[in-house]
Amino acid sequence: MYIPPQTLKEAYAKGMIPEAGGLKEAAFARLATEAAMHPIIRRALQEGLYQDAAAALEAMQHDIMSVVYPRLIARDLLRVVPTVNTSERFYLGKRGYILANRGHVAEINSKPDTPVDITASIVNTGGESWSEDFVEDVPWNIMNFESEGLAGEFARGENADCITLFNAISTGNLAGGAEVTVTDTNPTWAQILELIGKFGDDYPDVIALNTVEFLGLFKLDQFVNALYKGADTGPRLYSVNHALLGIKFIGHSQVTKTLAINTKRAGVMLMRSDMNVMPWEDKAQRKFGVNARERYGMGILRPDAVARGTY
């Protein structure tokens, strides 16, 4: 599983925030200096919670990321490839699918091992804003709690891009060349095994289902009585690692069709700028808040490393 930069300063140092340019650590120092004048950060310093603006920025980043990350399923369905470049070259199987922009997936037919460039052109954002009176009156810990509300909006954007990409794969290009019938709300164990069986020797390591279907697995004795355990690190909200099968099962409301994926082969999420949280202000409207932003590209390189259900 992809482990993101743990701090804003680290993200700047690695060049993972494009606006930093070649300044890197110096850019972070400049950001901290400017942030010290922002009413939200100034509130934290006035309350004596942090020694400087840099520490307050890091605390805001950590708190919001801890709420957002359990909601991000794309990181489990695609291999995350960090980069400091706008695009990277990958090699397709016979066909590929590239998320050209939000809501539009381009299918590429090619000879085997054809090079294709994936560009980190998708910008995902989420934010919260408050009136000047709110910022003046509310303590830092309450304001930080309120800012976590952007988690849902931010996660929905990234997840939607990922699911759109997987759903765009033509049925004939899937593993086994056809979708597997999965019963709505009540999947059977035979259906799960049929999904796995589509792969032959290229075993899937993740199966993603809608939350309703995921919970339906717990009605099956074959699933419950087998060996499974909770995720060891970075758990999703609905996630179990099935130790006997060696497959992580994930449930999420944005999954519209059951997906079985060999994540080592299927596709990539090119991460140009991982989630970073910044305070912002609109002085004309007397509004203040926080904004989260990331930039990435996505592509399916080998659709035959994906099996899909009808639900």
Secondary structure, 3 states (H helix, E strand, C coil): CCCCCCCHHHHHHCCCCHHHCCCCHHHHHHHHHHHCCCHHHHHHHHCCCCCCHHHHHHHHHHHHHHHHHHHCCHHHHCEEEECCCCEEEEECCCEEEEEEECCEEEEEECCCCCEEEEECCEEEEEEEEEEHHHHHHCCHHHHHHHHCCHHHHHHHHHHHHHHHHHHCCCHHHCHHHCCECCCCCCCCHHHHHHHHHCCCCCCCCEEEECHHHHHHHHHCHHHHCCCCEECCCCCCCCEEEECCCCEEEEECCCCCCCEEECCCCCEEEEEEEEEEEEEEEECCCCEEEEEEEEEEEEEECCHHHEEEECC
